[in-house]
Structures are given as C-alpha cells and as structure tokens.
Amino acid sequence: MGVMPEAAGEPVVLERAAGVGGEMVLRRAGAHLEIIGNGVFLMDTRNGESERLLVRAAAEGLRGPARLLIGGLGVGFSLAEALLLPQVAAVTVVEREPAVVGWHRTLLRPWSRGALEDPRVTLQCADLLDVVADPRAGTFDALCLDIDNGPDWTVTPGNARLYGPAGLELLAERLTRQGVLAVWSANAAPRFEELLRERFARVEARPVPVPRGEPDVVYLARDPFPAARFPVTVSG
C-alpha cells in the first residue's frame, strides 16, 4: 500500500492558478499552507513574527487616526495585525496576484481573520510600483512593503526598481509628515540600507530571529530629506 504524499512529509498542491508573475500554487505542508510563485517559495503560515513586526514597528509613535498601505497581502499576517492597532483607521492593501486575493476568501481566511471584509480595508489588485507612482494614491502614515523576499531577492526582476533611488523617491512622496517606510527582508541588505540613509534622516534595521538561518530584517525609515536627490523615473 502506497504512502500518501502528505503523510510522507511531502507538500500537497491544493490549487494552481495562472498569475501575473507566473504560475501561483497554494499547497499544504502538514498543518501549514505555503504560497509558491513561478516555482519560487514566497511565504507560509508557520510563524509570521517578522510580518507582524513590520506593521507594529511602522505604527510605533503614529498619531491616530493613521492611514496605512500594505504592499503584499501574503498569508495575511501583516493585515490582520494592522487591524488590531488602535491608531489605525484605514488600511490599503496592494496585491498583484488575483489568486492570492481569492485564497483569502477561502483557504487562507483563518490567517487573515477575514480582514478583507473589514470596512477599514481597501483592496487594490495592482502592481505596487504603479500605485506609488500615481499621485492620486495620496499619502500614508506608514508604507509597509512585503512583496519580495527582500530588496536583494525580488520575486520578479521589475520589482528591483522599487528599492533603488528612484523607487525610494516615489515612496518618500507617498508619506505624510509623520510617515514611516517599513520594508521586510529575508536577509540583511547593506546596499539597500545605504540607499535608505541617503534619502531618509532616520533609518533603523531590526533583525528578527528565525528558527533556522540568518534573521529576517525589518528596515524602518523616517524623515525623508526635503529636497529630491534623485530623478523620478521608473521606466526600463
């Protein structure tokens, strides 16, 4: 009698969908769910400590009512955490992949706690770079970015533009005077930290220990310099 894949410890594919950046796969590994994008592991439901810290750290010291933008819905840890913070009045979530949004109405709903149905939440199924480049998006008290495995490990090559000088310029323009930029990374990104320090007066890197491997890092940047130092162009 053969051994079922899940019993043998092998992940079981639950759903596949064509995505903007390639095939999206939701699979079960034991008690947890994993999202795979174009063959690359993106995230799972095992921990979420650093994703929650991303939002909590960004909201520290913010005066309410605060308006947050979360780049990347993921498995929902960051969004669910944001809605627990008393100073948070509105959250805009930008998620590029329709399949991920759909899974949060079904299999991933327990992890996001049904947050997409909260009246404080606005969902935009769009590319984050397009959103921050549009002045009609307005300004936010916190920008929380978790669309890649980090500035040095992007899901798609085009995302690298967001972490360069021109991308940081666009992000700075989307911040209110009290605003903070928070960026999640699966590893330390020294060059990205240098770029942050060139554009923001206050920069902090908070390591978050993980069970195996090097710590995750949450980068926080506040007080952008008043004069634009880089040309705002994201083409190419």
Disulfide bonds with the S-S distance in Angstrom:
none
